[in-house]
Amino acid sequence: MKEARTRDDEIPDRLTLHVGGEERLFERARARPRPNELVVSPVELHQRNVQRRLREARLPSDAFRFADPVEICLRALEAAGRPTAAVDRVDRLALIRSILDAAAADDSTDPSRSTDLPLPTGASSRDPRRVEQIRTEVEAITNFHSERIAAWTETAGGLDGPIDEGAAELLDAALAIERELRDRTAEAVSETALLRRATRAIAATNGSAWDEAYPGIERITLLGLSSLSAPHTDLLNALLAVTPVAAHVHFREGTGEYLRRRVPDLLAVDDPGTEAFE
């Protein structure tokens, strides 16, 4: 199994990147009075598989506490006294449908009242599920951070046509629909928005929100990643900046080498968790 560090001068000392190597987790399985390692997997099935392997090997799980990113953000926000309500996907699709319907009605009955909602060309751009997919993908890549949005715009401008226009359209559509959603609900637009709030809360409290949510945790381990989103990277970035927690990230074999090379670029933003809308 391959394990490595890359571009060490650009990766924080307490962050270790692995390609595979998840068996290292089992070497740390031992009886303890309380957990000192938080094991996180975005996919619940992967987390259950790890717990099953521990049982089959008759290894103690006392050292580990298992969580998913949603639990992490909820606990950190509760510790910081911040709101935790978020719109679920069904309600978000309903809101997007109402936004699209309002835009279409304004355009057809009174062009002067047009909402000027930028959407990609094509019939599917009026499908709420397609619009939500665009918003979600841009959110995963940029986390709506102003530096990443600027990088997207710059990169799109350097592409050949018509790809350049298409990339710019996707970004504009995602930002526009995100703004419209925020205007229509007081709750967080998505669970990922809660993750950004939690990232900001951890940074703003100088790590105390994390310490209260997960006392005694010395290491956070992310397992089974076939991708590493900007929101998850920003959370790690904040933790490494204001807490003594060490982080281990285990990528899957197929995409691991590429993702490992991308980490320094993902980490290279100021004030992780902040948004271009603020």
Buried (B, 14 or more C-beta within 10 A) or exposed (E): EEEEEBEEEEBBEBBBBBBBBBEBBEEBBEEBEEBBBBBBBBEEEBBEBBEEBBEEEEBEBBBBBBBBBBBBBBBBBBBBEBEBEBBEEEEBBEBBBEBBEBBBEBBEEEEEEEBEBBBBEEEEBBBBEBBBEBBBEBBBBBBBBBBBBEBBEEEBEEEEEEEBEEBBBBBBBBBBBBBBBBEBBEBBBBBBBBBBBBBBBBBBBEBBBBBBBBEEBBBBBBBBBBEBBBBBBBBBBBBBBBBEBBBBBBBBEEBBBEBBEBBBEBBEBEBBBBBBEE
